[in-house]
């Protein structure tokens, strides 16, 4: 198991408030690592990359279509994108090299998912990733 996958499992899934997580390489727009059983299709990768490439206001207005589900965008800026659909949600944090994706499901605390994802994103940015 790679160092990056260990980071995902320990710092995100270890909180018990992240159901699945992935790291996407920005330059190649491809999946780098993901938690077991979490697949991110190329169309989903493009959706997330485009979420940051567009004007954040446009992303907030239009929302996200991720993993065959419509999400209402509740935050979109240069480094963070939060979206929810009923009792589930997705948190995406941009670093220099990656998009860090975390998904929470019903019964999990969105605030814990956000905090853990943002902290890991900050750690990766400090490391130059």
N, C-alpha and C positions, 0 to 999 in steps of 0.2 A: 504494500500500500504506500502511496506517495505521501510526502510531507504535506502537500496541499489537501489531499483527501483526508488525512488525519486531522488537519485544522478544521475542515468542514464538520467532520463527525464529532470531534471533541468540543469545539466552541459553539457550534450551532445545534446539532442534534442532541448534544449532551444537555442542553437546557430543558429538554422535553417539551419545548414550545415552538420547535421547528420540526415539521414533518419530513421535509426533504430539502436538499440544497444542491447547488451546482455552481461551478466556476466556469465562466465563458471567456475565452480569449477574444479581446476586442479587435485586435488587428486582423486575425484570421476569421473572425465571426464564427468560431467553432467551440464546441464543448471541450473543456479541458479535463475536469473531473466532476463527478456527481456522487451523491449518496446512493447506496445500493437500491436498485429498483426505480430510480428516478431518471427518466429519459427526457431529454429536451430536443425536440425536433428542430431541424434547420429553420423552418418557418417561425417557430417560437423564438429562436435566437435572433432572427431578423426583427421580429416584433419588439423585443427588448432593446436591441441596439437602436432601432428607429425611435423608440420612446425617448432616448437621450438625444438623438440627432435632431429631432423636431423641436420646435418651440415648446418649452414646458407648458405654456398655457394651452396649446393645441392638444397635447397629450392629456392634460387634465380634463379638457372638454370632451375628447373622443373616448377616453378610457383605453383599456387594453384588451386584446383578445389573446389569451395565453392558455395553452394546453386545452384547446377546444372549449373555452369558457370565457364569457364576457366579464370583465372586472371594471368597476368604477374606480377611477384614479383619485386618490385623496391627497397625494403629494407628488409633485414633479418639479425637480430643479436640476442643477448641473451635476449633482452627485447622488441623488436619491430619488427613487420612484416607489411609491406605495400604492397598492391597489387592492380592492376587496370585492367580494361577491358573497352575499349572505354571511355565513359564518366562517368563510375561508379567505385567505388573502395571499398576496405575493409581495415581497420586499426585495427591491433590487438596489444595490449600492455599486457605484462606479469607482474604480481605482484607476491608476495609470494604465495598467495592462489588462484588467479584467472587469467583468460584470459579475458580481456576487449575487446569487439568487437564492432566496429562502422562501419556503411556502409553509404557511400554518393552516391548520384545519380546525374544525369545530372542537371546542373544549380547551383549546390552547389560548394563551394570552398574547394577543397581537403586540402589546407593548414590550414583552420579553423578546419576541422574535425580532422586532425592530431594533431594540437595544443591542442584542447579540450580533446582529448582522452589521449594524453601524460600527460597532467596536472592532469587529474583524476587518471591515473595510478600512477603518482608520489604521489598524495595525499593518495591513498590506500596503497602504499608501506610504506609511513611514518607512517601510522596508524597500520602497521604490518599485513595488509591484502595482 
